[in-house]
Amino acid sequence: MDPIRLDSFDVFVAIVRCGGFRAAALERGVSSSALSQTMNALEEALGIRLLNRTTRSVFPTEAGQRLLERLAPALSDIRLAIAEVDELRDSPSGTLRINAPAPAVDHVLCPMVFDFMDAYREVKIEIISDAAVIDIVEQGFDAGVRFGKQLAQDMIALPLGPALRYAIVASPDYIKRCGQPLTPHELVGHDCIKRRFPGGTLVTWRFAEGSEEIEVTPTGRLTVSSAHNELQAALAGRGIAHVFDDYAEPHVQTGRLVELLSDWSPALPHWFLYYPSRRLPSAAMRAFLDYMRSYDWKAKNAFDAR
């Protein structure tokens, strides 16, 4: 058997995890052809095909799947060993990969990360905006962010950022044309801007006032897949939007949007940052967790409001 470079196995795992050469090449900052050459050399050295390649997808052969099942924990142990060696450095270093939905990235994660990077200049951070529920360990992330605390049992979850609330907003032009709903029941028949989750389900609008709780399935002609587009449609007078207050507040302050049904806005869970409990966090990850725990969100919000 020809000598095998150990980093070839990491390339193999990355290609399978990313679902193809192009995505893996983008993640690693190299060319697709370079990864293809590495895989060809690995398969030639092992004397067996590890990947089935089609024009649209890449997936492991039976031999590749068996190798993958053994490699994943081994590579995890190697990364852990490197992290333990990193403990001897004067300051944390390395790369943190975090998976989070776009609203959390926009209003919570990025502001804190920017400040964290000023404090820890040897730490690199990669943020992937994604609302889909994934296995962060399998996908190679150090941490993830989700709404509420409904997470796998083997995860540690920490509250991230201030309390959340949804805002129901519409443009003055829309209200002039179509009227202003005074209760959630009156939303029926209005042109509400619907949003669909990555899994295909539509976002349901929930309201509460005192002991009364109401759930509304929005009706309207426009359906989007992101809060950015929902807000954009509301600003254009296309209907009523249901977005996190962080998105709406700047436009409410300038008069471009009007908040509706504010008395019916229920208390919501925080965003939560979660990470595997079964794996010792690296020095960079521990520094990030400590920084997050001590972060002054009130001061940050006051600064942003100026």
Phi and psi in degrees as GROMACS dihedral restraints (atoms count N, CA, C in turn):
[ dihedral_restraints ]
;  ai    aj    ak    al  type     phi  dphi    fc
    3     4     5     6     1   -67.8    20    10
    4     5     6     7     1   153.0    20    10
    6     7     8     9     1   -57.0    20    10
    7     8     9    10     1   141.8    20    10
    9    10    11    12     1  -117.2    20    10
   10    11    12    13     1   129.1    20    10
   12    13    14    15     1   -77.0    20    10
   13    14    15    16     1   131.1    20    10
   15    16    17    18     1   -62.5    20    10
   16    17    18    19     1   -31.8    20    10
   18    19    20    21     1   -68.9    20    10
   19    20    21    22     1   -13.7    20    10
   21    22    23    24     1   -63.6    20    10
   22    23    24    25     1   -35.5    20    10
   24    25    26    27     1   -67.7    20    10
   25    26    27    28     1   -38.2    20    10
   27    28    29    30     1   -64.3    20    10
   28    29    30    31     1   -38.1    20    10
   30    31    32    33     1   -62.5    20    10
   31    32    33    34     1   -45.0    20    10
   33    34    35    36     1   -57.7    20    10
   34    35    36    37     1   -47.7    20    10
   36    37    38    39     1   -62.7    20    10
   37    38    39    40     1   -40.8    20    10
   39    40    41    42     1   -64.7    20    10
   40    41    42    43     1   -39.8    20    10
   42    43    44    45     1   -63.9    20    10
   43    44    45    46     1   -44.1    20    10
   45    46    47    48     1   -66.3    20    10
   46    47    48    49     1   -44.3    20    10
   48    49    50    51     1   -63.0    20    10
   49    50    51    52     1   -40.4    20    10
   51    52    53    54     1   -82.7    20    10
   52    53    54    55     1   -13.8    20    10
   54    55    56    57     1    82.6    20    10
   55    56    57    58     1    13.6    20    10
   57    58    59    60     1   166.8    20    10
   58    59    60    61     1   167.8    20    10
   60    61    62    63     1   -70.5    20    10
   61    62    63    64     1   -40.4    20    10
   63    64    65    66     1   -64.6    20    10
   64    65    66    67     1   -47.5    20    10
   66    67    68    69     1   -64.3    20    10
   67    68    69    70     1   -40.0    20    10
   69    70    71    72     1   -66.2    20    10
   70    71    72    73     1   -37.5    20    10
   72    73    74    75     1   -65.1    20    10
   73    74    75    76     1   -41.0    20    10
   75    76    77    78     1   -62.9    20    10
   76    77    78    79     1   -41.3    20    10
   78    79    80    81     1   -64.5    20    10
   79    80    81    82     1   -37.9    20    10
   81    82    83    84     1   -93.6    20    10
   82    83    84    85     1    -7.0    20    10
   84    85    86    87     1    72.9    20    10
   85    86    87    88     1    33.1    20    10
   87    88    89    90     1  -130.6    20    10
   88    89    90    91     1   179.8    20    10
   90    91    92    93     1   -87.1    20    10
   91    92    93    94     1   155.1    20    10
   93    94    95    96     1   -62.3    20    10
   94    95    96    97     1   -37.7    20    10
   96    97    98    99     1   -64.2    20    10
   97    98    99   100     1   -34.2    20    10
   99   100   101   102     1   -65.0    20    10
  100   101   102   103     1   -41.9    20    10
  102   103   104   105     1   -67.8    20    10
  103   104   105   106     1   -37.5    20    10
  105   106   107   108     1   -62.2    20    10
  106   107   108   109     1   -41.9    20    10
  108   109   110   111     1   -64.5    20    10
  109   110   111   112     1   -39.9    20    10
  111   112   113   114     1   -62.9    20    10
  112   113   114   115     1   -43.4    20    10
  114   115   116   117     1   -67.4    20    10
  115   116   117   118     1   -39.7    20    10
  117   118   119   120     1   -60.9    20    10
  118   119   120   121     1   -42.3    20    10
  120   121   122   123     1   -66.0    20    10
  121   122   123   124     1   -38.6    20    10
  123   124   125   126     1   -66.9    20    10
  124   125   126   127     1   -45.8    20    10
  126   127   128   129     1   -64.0    20    10
  127   128   129   130     1   -37.9    20    10
  129   130   131   132     1   -66.6    20    10
  130   131   132   133     1   -40.2    20    10
  132   133   134   135     1   -66.7    20    10
  133   134   135   136     1   -38.3    20    10
  135   136   137   138     1   -81.1    20    10
  136   137   138   139     1   -20.5    20    10
  138   139   140   141     1    73.7    20    10
  139   140   141   142     1    26.9    20    10
  141   142   143   144     1  -155.9    20    10
  142   143   144   145     1   147.4    20    10
  144   145   146   147     1   -78.0    20    10
  145   146   147   148     1   133.7    20    10
  147   148   149   150     1  -104.8    20    10
  148   149   150   151     1   -25.5    20    10
  150   151   152   153     1  -126.9    20    10
  151   152   153   154     1   138.9    20    10
  153   154   155   156     1   -95.9    20    10
  154   155   156   157     1   125.7    20    10
  156   157   158   159     1  -113.7    20    10
  157   158   159   160     1   130.1    20    10
  159   160   161   162     1  -122.5    20    10
  160   161   162   163     1   178.4    20    10
  162   163   164   165     1   -68.0    20    10
  163   164   165   166     1   -20.7    20    10
  165   166   167   168     1  -115.0    20    10
  166   167   168   169     1   -18.9    20    10
  168   169   170   171     1  -151.3    20    10
  169   170   171   172     1   164.3    20    10
  171   172   173   174     1  -133.0    20    10
  172   173   174   175     1   130.7    20    10
  174   175   176   177     1  -147.4    20    10
  175   176   177   178     1   152.5    20    10
  177   178   179   180     1   -72.4    20    10
  178   179   180   181     1   146.5    20    10
  180   181   182   183     1   -73.3    20    10
  181   182   183   184     1   179.2    20    10
  183   184   185   186     1   -60.5    20    10
  184   185   186   187     1   -42.2    20    10
  186   187   188   189     1   -64.9    20    10
  187   188   189   190     1   -40.0    20    10
  189   190   191   192     1   -64.0    20    10
  190   191   192   193     1   -39.9    20    10
  192   193   194   195     1   -65.5    20    10
  193   194   195   196     1   -40.8    20    10
  195   196   197   198     1   -64.0    20    10
  196   197   198   199     1   -42.7    20    10
  198   199   200   201     1   -64.2    20    10
  199   200   201   202     1   -40.9    20    10
  201   202   203   204     1   -60.3    20    10
  202   203   204   205     1   -42.1    20    10
  204   205   206   207     1   -63.8    20    10
  205   206   207   208     1   -30.5    20    10
  207   208   209   210     1   -85.7    20    10
  208   209   210   211     1   -31.7    20    10
  210   211   212   213     1   -72.7    20    10
  211   212   213   214     1   -39.6    20    10
  213   214   215   216     1   -54.4    20    10
  214   215   216   217     1   -52.8    20    10
  216   217   218   219     1   -66.5    20    10
  217   218   219   220     1   -33.3    20    10
  219   220   221   222     1   -64.8    20    10
  220   221   222   223     1   -44.9    20    10
  222   223   224   225     1   -66.0    20    10
  223   224   225   226     1   -34.8    20    10
  225   226   227   228     1   -62.5    20    10
  226   227   228   229     1   -40.2    20    10
  228   229   230   231     1   -64.9    20    10
  229   230   231   232     1   -37.7    20    10
  231   232   233   234     1   -64.4    20    10
  232   233   234   235     1   -45.0    20    10
  234   235   236   237     1   -61.7    20    10
  235   236   237   238     1   -38.8    20    10
  237   238   239   240     1   -64.6    20    10
  238   239   240   241     1   -40.6    20    10
  240   241   242   243     1   -62.7    20    10
  241   242   243   244     1   -41.5    20    10
  243   244   245   246     1   -63.4    20    10
  244   245   246   247     1   -40.6    20    10
  246   247   248   249     1   -63.1    20    10
  247   248   249   250     1   -38.0    20    10
  249   250   251   252     1   -66.7    20    10
  250   251   252   253     1   -38.7    20    10
  252   253   254   255     1   -63.6    20    10
  253   254   255   256     1   -36.1    20    10
  255   256   257   258     1   -62.8    20    10
  256   257   258   259     1   -21.2    20    10
  258   259   260   261     1   -59.8    20    10
  259   260   261   262     1   -25.6    20    10
  261   262   263   264     1   -79.3    20    10
  262   263   264   265     1    -8.6    20    10
  264   265   266   267     1   -75.8    20    10
  265   266   267   268     1   159.4    20    10
  267   268   269   270     1   -69.3    20    10
  268   269   270   271     1   -31.7    20    10
  270   271   272   273     1  -141.0    20    10
  271   272   273   274     1   151.6    20    10
  273   274   275   276     1   -60.8    20    10
  274   275   276   277     1   147.6    20    10
  276   277   278   279     1  -148.4    20    10
  277   278   279   280     1   178.1    20    10
  279   280   281   282     1   108.1    20    10
  280   281   282   283     1  -171.0    20    10
  282   283   284   285     1  -117.9    20    10
  283   284   285   286     1   134.0    20    10
  285   286   287   288     1  -108.8    20    10
  286   287   288   289     1   129.6    20    10
  288   289   290   291     1  -110.7    20    10
  289   290   291   292     1   125.4    20    10
  291   292   293   294     1  -127.0    20    10
  292   293   294   295     1   133.0    20    10
  294   295   296   297     1  -107.2    20    10
  295   296   297   298     1   129.3    20    10
  297   298   299   300     1  -155.6    20    10
  298   299   300   301     1   149.0    20    10
  300   301   302   303     1   -65.3    20    10
  301   302   303   304     1   154.0    20    10
  303   304   305   306     1   -56.0    20    10
  304   305   306   307     1   -44.0    20    10
  306   307   308   309     1   -60.8    20    10
  307   308   309   310     1   -38.0    20    10
  309   310   311   312     1   -68.1    20    10
  310   311   312   313     1   -38.0    20    10
  312   313   314   315     1   -63.2    20    10
  313   314   315   316     1   -46.7    20    10
  315   316   317   318     1   -63.8    20    10
  316   317   318   319     1   -47.2    20    10
  318   319   320   321     1  -108.4    20    10
  319   320   321   322     1   -13.6    20    10
  321   322   323   324     1  -125.3    20    10
  322   323   324   325     1   -56.6    20    10
  324   325   326   327     1   -68.9    20    10
  325   326   327   328     1   -51.9    20    10
  327   328   329   330     1   -60.3    20    10
  328   329   330   331     1   -47.1    20    10
  330   331   332   333     1   -55.8    20    10
  331   332   333   334     1   -42.0    20    10
  333   334   335   336     1   -71.4    20    10
  334   335   336   337     1   -41.0    20    10
  336   337   338   339     1   -61.5    20    10
  337   338   339   340     1   -40.8    20    10
  339   340   341   342     1   -58.9    20    10
  340   341   342   343     1   -42.2    20    10
  342   343   344   345     1   -69.6    20    10
  343   344   345   346     1   -39.8    20    10
  345   346   347   348     1   -60.2    20    10
  346   347   348   349     1   -40.1    20    10
  348   349   350   351     1   -68.1    20    10
  349   350   351   352     1   -26.7    20    10
  351   352   353   354     1   -69.5    20    10
  352   353   354   355     1   -34.9    20    10
  354   355   356   357     1   -80.9    20    10
  355   356   357   358     1   -30.1    20    10
  357   358   359   360     1  -127.6    20    10
  358   359   360   361     1    85.6    20    10
  360   361   362   363     1   -75.4    20    10
  361   362   363   364     1   -11.8    20    10
  363   364   365   366     1   -95.0    20    10
  364   365   366   367     1    -0.4    20    10
  366   367   368   369     1   -97.7    20    10
  367   368   369   370     1   129.7    20    10
  369   370   371   372     1  -101.6    20    10
  370   371   372   373     1   143.4    20    10
  372   373   374   375     1  -128.8    20    10
  373   374   375   376     1   133.1    20    10
  375   376   377   378     1  -117.2    20    10
  376   377   378   379     1   120.7    20    10
  378   379   380   381     1  -110.3    20    10
  379   380   381   382     1   124.3    20    10
  381   382   383   384     1  -109.7    20    10
  382   383   384   385     1   118.4    20    10
  384   385   386   387     1   -84.5    20    10
  385   386   387   388     1   117.4    20    10
  387   388   389   390     1  -160.0    20    10
  388   389   390   391     1   125.9    20    10
  390   391   392   393     1   -91.8    20    10
  391   392   393   394     1    -7.8    20    10
  393   394   395   396     1   -72.1    20    10
  394   395   396   397     1   147.9    20    10
  396   397   398   399     1   -81.4    20    10
  397   398   399   400     1   119.7    20    10
  399   400   401   402     1  -129.3    20    10
  400   401   402   403     1   167.1    20    10
  402   403   404   405     1   -88.9    20    10
  403   404   405   406     1   104.3    20    10
  405   406   407   408     1   -66.2    20    10
  406   407   408   409     1   -30.1    20    10
  408   409   410   411     1   -69.0    20    10
  409   410   411   412     1   -48.2    20    10
  411   412   413   414     1   -61.9    20    10
  412   413   414   415     1   -34.7    20    10
  414   415   416   417     1   -88.4    20    10
  415   416   417   418     1     2.4    20    10
  417   418   419   420     1    81.7    20    10
  418   419   420   421     1    25.3    20    10
  420   421   422   423     1   -98.8    20    10
  421   422   423   424     1   148.4    20    10
  423   424   425   426     1   -80.9    20    10
  424   425   426   427     1   -29.8    20    10
  426   427   428   429     1  -157.0    20    10
  427   428   429   430     1   163.1    20    10
  429   430   431   432     1  -136.2    20    10
  430   431   432   433     1   165.9    20    10
  432   433   434   435     1  -128.0    20    10
  433   434   435   436     1   132.6    20    10
  435   436   437   438     1  -142.1    20    10
  436   437   438   439     1   163.0    20    10
  438   439   440   441     1   -85.7    20    10
  439   440   441   442     1   121.1    20    10
  441   442   443   444     1    82.0    20    10
  442   443   444   445     1  -179.5    20    10
  444   445   446   447     1  -112.1    20    10
  445   446   447   448     1    30.3    20    10
  447   448   449   450     1   -89.8    20    10
  448   449   450   451     1    83.1    20    10
  450   451   452   453     1  -127.0    20    10
  451   452   453   454     1   167.8    20    10
  453   454   455   456     1   -61.5    20    10
  454   455   456   457     1   151.8    20    10
  456   457   458   459     1   -66.2    20    10
  457   458   459   460     1   -24.4    20    10
  459   460   461   462     1   -90.5    20    10
  460   461   462   463     1    19.1    20    10
  462   463   464   465     1  -112.2    20    10
  463   464   465   466     1   146.5    20    10
  465   466   467   468     1   -99.9    20    10
  466   467   468   469     1   130.2    20    10
  468   469   470   471     1  -119.2    20    10
  469   470   471   472     1   135.6    20    10
  471   472   473   474     1  -127.1    20    10
  472   473   474   475     1   136.6    20    10
  474   475   476   477     1   -62.1    20    10
  475   476   477   478     1   137.9    20    10
  477   478   479   480     1  -123.6    20    10
  478   479   480   481     1   112.7    20    10
  480   481   482   483     1    86.8    20    10
  481   482   483   484     1   178.6    20    10
  483   484   485   486     1   -75.7    20    10
  484   485   486   487     1   174.2    20    10
  486   487   488   489     1   -61.7    20    10
  487   488   489   490     1   152.9    20    10
  489   490   491   492     1  -110.0    20    10
  490   491   492   493     1   157.5    20    10
  492   493   494   495     1  -153.3    20    10
  493   494   495   496     1   149.5    20    10
  495   496   497   498     1   -90.6    20    10
  496   497   498   499     1   149.8    20    10
  498   499   500   501     1  -121.9    20    10
  499   500   501   502     1   137.2    20    10
  501   502   503   504     1   -99.8    20    10
  502   503   504   505     1   119.0    20    10
  504   505   506   507     1  -135.7    20    10
  505   506   507   508     1   154.9    20    10
  507   508   509   510     1  -152.1    20    10
  508   509   510   511     1   161.0    20    10
  510   511   512   513     1   -78.9    20    10
  511   512   513   514     1   153.5    20    10
  513   514   515   516     1   -55.6    20    10
  514   515   516   517     1   -34.9    20    10
  516   517   518   519     1   -64.2    20    10
  517   518   519   520     1   -42.9    20    10
  519   520   521   522     1   -64.0    20    10
  520   521   522   523     1   -44.0    20    10
  522   523   524   525     1   -62.3    20    10
  523   524   525   526     1   -38.7    20    10
  525   526   527   528     1   -63.9    20    10
  526   527   528   529     1   -38.2    20    10
  528   529   530   531     1   -78.1    20    10
  529   530   531   532     1   -39.4    20    10
  531   532   533   534     1  -117.9    20    10
  532   533   534   535     1    -6.4    20    10
  534   535   536   537     1    89.1    20    10
  535   536   537   538     1   169.1    20    10
  537   538   539   540     1  -115.8    20    10
  538   539   540   541     1   120.0    20    10
  540   541   542   543     1   -69.0    20    10
  541   542   543   544     1   137.9    20    10
  543   544   545   546     1  -104.1    20    10
  544   545   546   547     1   -16.1    20    10
  546   547   548   549     1  -137.4    20    10
  547   548   549   550     1   159.7    20    10
  549   550   551   552     1   -57.5    20    10
  550   551   552   553     1   -31.8    20    10
  552   553   554   555     1   -60.3    20    10
  553   554   555   556     1   -31.5    20    10
  555   556   557   558     1   -77.3    20    10
  556   557   558   559     1    -3.6    20    10
  558   559   560   561     1   -70.4    20    10
  559   560   561   562     1   -24.3    20    10
  561   562   563   564     1   -62.6    20    10
  562   563   564   565     1   126.5    20    10
  564   565   566   567     1    97.1    20    10
  565   566   567   568     1   -17.5    20    10
  567   568   569   570     1   -80.3    20    10
  568   569   570   571     1   160.9    20    10
  570   571   572   573     1   -85.9    20    10
  571   572   573   574     1    80.4    20    10
  573   574   575   576     1   -82.2    20    10
  574   575   576   577     1   141.4    20    10
  576   577   578   579     1   -87.7    20    10
  577   578   579   580     1   114.7    20    10
  579   580   581   582     1   -86.7    20    10
  580   581   582   583     1   150.2    20    10
  582   583   584   585     1  -130.4    20    10
  583   584   585   586     1   135.6    20    10
  585   586   587   588     1  -109.0    20    10
  586   587   588   589     1   133.3    20    10
  588   589   590   591     1   -71.2    20    10
  589   590   591   592     1   161.2    20    10
  591   592   593   594     1   -56.9    20    10
  592   593   594   595     1   -30.7    20    10
  594   595   596   597     1   -75.2    20    10
  595   596   597   598     1    -9.9    20    10
  597   598   599   600     1   112.1    20    10
  598   599   600   601     1   -18.7    20    10
  600   601   602   603     1   -78.7    20    10
  601   602   603   604     1   150.7    20    10
  603   604   605   606     1   -85.9    20    10
  604   605   606   607     1   145.9    20    10
  606   607   608   609     1   -69.9    20    10
  607   608   609   610     1   127.5    20    10
  609   610   611   612     1   -92.4    20    10
  610   611   612   613     1   139.3    20    10
  612   613   614   615     1   -93.8    20    10
  613   614   615   616     1   125.8    20    10
  615   616   617   618     1  -116.2    20    10
  616   617   618   619     1   140.4    20    10
  618   619   620   621     1  -133.6    20    10
  619   620   621   622     1   155.4    20    10
  621   622   623   624     1  -151.5    20    10
  622   623   624   625     1   135.8    20    10
  624   625   626   627     1  -140.6    20    10
  625   626   627   628     1   111.3    20    10
  627   628   629   630     1    63.7    20    10
  628   629   630   631     1  -126.5    20    10
  630   631   632   633     1   -90.2    20    10
  631   632   633   634     1    -5.7    20    10
  633   634   635   636     1   -88.6    20    10
  634   635   636   637     1   128.7    20    10
  636   637   638   639     1  -122.9    20    10
  637   638   639   640     1   137.3    20    10
  639   640   641   642     1  -131.8    20    10
  640   641   642   643     1   138.0    20    10
  642   643   644   645     1  -118.7    20    10
  643   644   645   646     1   126.9    20    10
  645   646   647   648     1  -120.3    20    10
  646   647   648   649     1   129.6    20    10
  648   649   650   651     1   -91.1    20    10
  649   650   651   652     1   111.3    20    10
  651   652   653   654     1   -64.5    20    10
  652   653   654   655     1   146.7    20    10
  654   655   656   657     1  -118.9    20    10
  655   656   657   658     1   143.6    20    10
  657   658   659   660     1   169.7    20    10
  658   659   660   661     1   170.8    20    10
  660   661   662   663     1   -86.9    20    10
  661   662   663   664     1   -21.9    20    10
  663   664   665   666     1  -108.8    20    10
  664   665   666   667     1   131.6    20    10
  666   667   668   669     1  -124.5    20    10
  667   668   669   670     1   131.2    20    10
  669   670   671   672     1  -126.7    20    10
  670   671   672   673     1   175.9    20    10
  672   673   674   675     1  -119.2    20    10
  673   674   675   676     1     4.9    20    10
  675   676   677   678     1  -143.2    20    10
  676   677   678   679     1   152.6    20    10
  678   679   680   681     1   -65.2    20    10
  679   680   681   682     1   -33.0    20    10
  681   682   683   684     1   -58.5    20    10
  682   683   684   685     1   -47.3    20    10
  684   685   686   687     1   -69.5    20    10
  685   686   687   688     1   -34.3    20    10
  687   688   689   690     1   -64.5    20    10
  688   689   690   691     1   -43.8    20    10
  690   691   692   693     1   -65.0    20    10
  691   692   693   694     1   -42.2    20    10
  693   694   695   696     1   -58.3    20    10
  694   695   696   697     1   -41.8    20    10
  696   697   698   699     1   -66.2    20    10
  697   698   699   700     1   -40.1    20    10
  699   700   701   702     1   -64.2    20    10
  700   701   702   703     1   -42.5    20    10
  702   703   704   705     1   -63.1    20    10
  703   704   705   706     1   -29.2    20    10
  705   706   707   708     1   -84.6    20    10
  706   707   708   709     1     2.6    20    10
  708   709   710   711     1    77.9    20    10
  709   710   711   712     1    21.3    20    10
  711   712   713   714     1   -84.0    20    10
  712   713   714   715     1    -9.5    20    10
  714   715   716   717     1   158.6    20    10
  715   716   717   718     1  -164.6    20    10
  717   718   719   720     1   -98.7    20    10
  718   719   720   721     1   132.9    20    10
  720   721   722   723     1  -111.3    20    10
  721   722   723   724     1   154.8    20    10
  723   724   725   726     1  -126.8    20    10
  724   725   726   727     1    95.1    20    10
  726   727   728   729     1  -133.5    20    10
  727   728   729   730     1   161.7    20    10
  729   730   731   732     1   -60.0    20    10
  730   731   732   733     1   144.7    20    10
  732   733   734   735     1   -56.4    20    10
  733   734   735   736     1   -31.2    20    10
  735   736   737   738     1   -58.4    20    10
  736   737   738   739     1   -35.9    20    10
  738   739   740   741     1   -72.3    20    10
  739   740   741   742     1   -41.0    20    10
  741   742   743   744     1   -83.4    20    10
  742   743   744   745     1   -35.5    20    10
  744   745   746   747     1   -53.4    20    10
  745   746   747   748     1   -46.3    20    10
  747   748   749   750     1   -58.6    20    10
  748   749   750   751     1   -35.4    20    10
  750   751   752   753     1   -80.6    20    10
  751   752   753   754     1   -28.7    20    10
  753   754   755   756     1   -66.7    20    10
  754   755   756   757     1   -39.7    20    10
  756   757   758   759     1   -63.4    20    10
  757   758   759   760     1   -34.2    20    10
  759   760   761   762     1   -89.4    20    10
  760   761   762   763     1    -5.1    20    10
  762   763   764   765     1    87.4    20    10
  763   764   765   766     1     1.8    20    10
  765   766   767   768     1   -74.6    20    10
  766   767   768   769     1   -22.5    20    10
  768   769   770   771     1  -131.5    20    10
  769   770   771   772     1   154.1    20    10
  771   772   773   774     1  -119.4    20    10
  772   773   774   775     1   129.8    20    10
  774   775   776   777     1   -80.9    20    10
  775   776   777   778     1   136.1    20    10
  777   778   779   780     1  -114.9    20    10
  778   779   780   781     1   150.6    20    10
  780   781   782   783     1    54.8    20    10
  781   782   783   784     1    38.3    20    10
  783   784   785   786     1   -63.7    20    10
  784   785   786   787     1   -27.9    20    10
  786   787   788   789     1   -70.5    20    10
  787   788   789   790     1   -14.6    20    10
  789   790   791   792     1  -100.4    20    10
  790   791   792   793     1     9.4    20    10
  792   793   794   795     1   -80.7    20    10
  793   794   795   796     1   115.2    20    10
  795   796   797   798     1   -81.9    20    10
  796   797   798   799     1   160.1    20    10
  798   799   800   801     1   -70.1    20    10
  799   800   801   802     1   141.2    20    10
  801   802   803   804     1  -121.6    20    10
  802   803   804   805     1   159.0    20    10
  804   805   806   807     1   -66.8    20    10
  805   806   807   808     1   165.1    20    10
  807   808   809   810     1   -75.9    20    10
  808   809   810   811     1   169.7    20    10
  810   811   812   813     1   -72.0    20    10
  811   812   813   814     1   148.1    20    10
  813   814   815   816     1  -126.1    20    10
  814   815   816   817     1   133.7    20    10
  816   817   818   819     1   -93.6    20    10
  817   818   819   820     1   131.5    20    10
  819   820   821   822     1  -129.7    20    10
  820   821   822   823     1   153.8    20    10
  822   823   824   825     1  -153.3    20    10
  823   824   825   826     1   160.9    20    10
  825   826   827   828     1   -66.5    20    10
  826   827   828   829     1   133.6    20    10
  828   829   830   831     1   -79.6    20    10
  829   830   831   832     1   -22.0    20    10
  831   832   833   834     1   -86.2    20    10
  832   833   834   835     1     1.0    20    10
  834   835   836   837     1  -125.2    20    10
  835   836   837   838     1   129.8    20    10
  837   838   839   840     1   -66.1    20    10
  838   839   840   841     1   123.4    20    10
  840   841   842   843     1   -63.1    20    10
  841   842   843   844     1   145.9    20    10
  843   844   845   846     1   -68.9    20    10
  844   845   846   847     1   170.3    20    10
  846   847   848   849     1   -60.7    20    10
  847   848   849   850     1   -39.4    20    10
  849   850   851   852     1   -65.2    20    10
  850   851   852   853     1   -40.9    20    10
  852   853   854   855     1   -67.2    20    10
  853   854   855   856     1   -40.8    20    10
  855   856   857   858     1   -65.3    20    10
  856   857   858   859     1   -38.1    20    10
  858   859   860   861     1   -63.4    20    10
  859   860   861   862     1   -40.2    20    10
  861   862   863   864     1   -65.2    20    10
  862   863   864   865     1   -41.9    20    10
  864   865   866   867     1   -65.3    20    10
  865   866   867   868     1   -42.5    20    10
  867   868   869   870     1   -63.8    20    10
  868   869   870   871     1   -40.8    20    10
  870   871   872   873     1   -63.9    20    10
  871   872   873   874     1   -41.7    20    10
  873   874   875   876     1   -64.6    20    10
  874   875   876   877     1   -41.3    20    10
  876   877   878   879     1   -63.1    20    10
  877   878   879   880     1   -33.2    20    10
  879   880   881   882     1   -98.5    20    10
  880   881   882   883     1     2.1    20    10
  882   883   884   885     1   -67.5    20    10
  883   884   885   886     1   135.2    20    10
  885   886   887   888     1   -91.9    20    10
  886   887   888   889     1    90.8    20    10
  888   889   890   891     1   -68.9    20    10
  889   890   891   892     1   -34.4    20    10
  891   892   893   894     1   -63.6    20    10
  892   893   894   895     1   -44.0    20    10
  894   895   896   897     1   -64.4    20    10
  895   896   897   898     1   -39.0    20    10
  897   898   899   900     1   -64.4    20    10
  898   899   900   901     1   -45.1    20    10
  900   901   902   903     1   -64.7    20    10
  901   902   903   904     1   -37.8    20    10
  903   904   905   906     1   -65.3    20    10
  904   905   906   907     1   -39.2    20    10
  906   907   908   909     1   -64.9    20    10
  907   908   909   910     1   -44.9    20    10
  909   910   911   912     1   -65.9    20    10
  910   911   912   913     1   -26.7    20    10
  912   913   914   915     1   -77.4    20    10
  913   914   915   916     1   -17.2    20    10
